[in-house]
Structure formats: C-alpha cells, structure tokens
Amino acid sequence: MGILVRQWRKKESAAKASWLIGAELLKPAPTRRALRDLAAPGTAYVDDPDLGTDPQPKHMDDFYTGSDDYGGVHINSGIPNHAFFKVATALGGKAWEKAGRIWYETLRKLTAKSQFQEAAEMTAVVAGTDYDSATAKVVRDAWAAVGIKVST
C-alpha cells in the first residue's frame, strides 16, 4: 500500500513508477538500491557488506521455510508483492485505480491466518466481481507467474 501512496502522490503510471521501497532510507552504495524491489524481489541489495543479500523470493519455488523472520513473514512477502507488480503493470494506467483497489478489497476479506493461496483466490474473485473476467484473468496469470495456481 505504501508504494501506491507514493505513486498516487507523484501521479505516476504503473509503467513509469519506481517499484523500490526504502531506497531513500539507505546510504547509496553499488551493492544496494532499496530495502525491497517489487519488480524484482531478491535484488534490492546484493553482497552488501552491511545488509548481505536480499533474501526475498519472487516465486513459490523459493519459498522460505526457516525459523528466521517468524518463518519468513517478511521474507516471503516478495511473492505476493511481485504478483501485485505483475497485475498493476499488466493492467496499466495508475496502479491505485484498479490493482490497488483489488488488493485493498482482498485485504479487507482476509484474516491474520490467511495463506497466499487464499489471497490469490480472493484477488481473482474480487477482480471478477468488481471489474470483469479479463481483469480476473490478469490476476490469475500474475499469481501463476509466481507459482500459485488460482482455480476461480
């Protein structure tokens, strides 16, 4: 949601917007660009002497199952973040107008115990209900690209 606020403030289209989070928080260095990169999870910082290498996966094949980060709650956020990026850029225009609304309405329906599969299914339902079948297909395709098959 934070990235949508920044894009809205700057009136940026999904295609022209930066998908980096926290770039302004880090001291510039060749080994770091941001804290997170929704367009390319796992690349925000690489072999950085202070931060190490960005552990975020962008696909379920690389889902983190270790004990760090409460089982990967923040680490694995790269997967739905990347799905959102894919939806926003595929739909085009301003990300907050359609993709952001789909994600917001979905978040209102999920619980603290919801898993990625439920989030994926619900975004497809919301997209189809609030918009149309073409939008729902874009959402299903984005989730498939990150390794989550949506049946609805």
Buried (B, 14 or more C-beta within 10 A) or exposed (E): EEBBEEBBEEEBBBEEBBBBBBBEEBEEEEEBBBBBBBBBBBBBBBEBEEBEEBBBBBBBEBBBEEEEEEEBEBBBBBBBBBBBBBBBBBBBEBBBBBBBBBBEBBBEEEEEEBEBBBBBBBBBBBBBEEBEEEBBBBBBBBBBBBBBEBEE
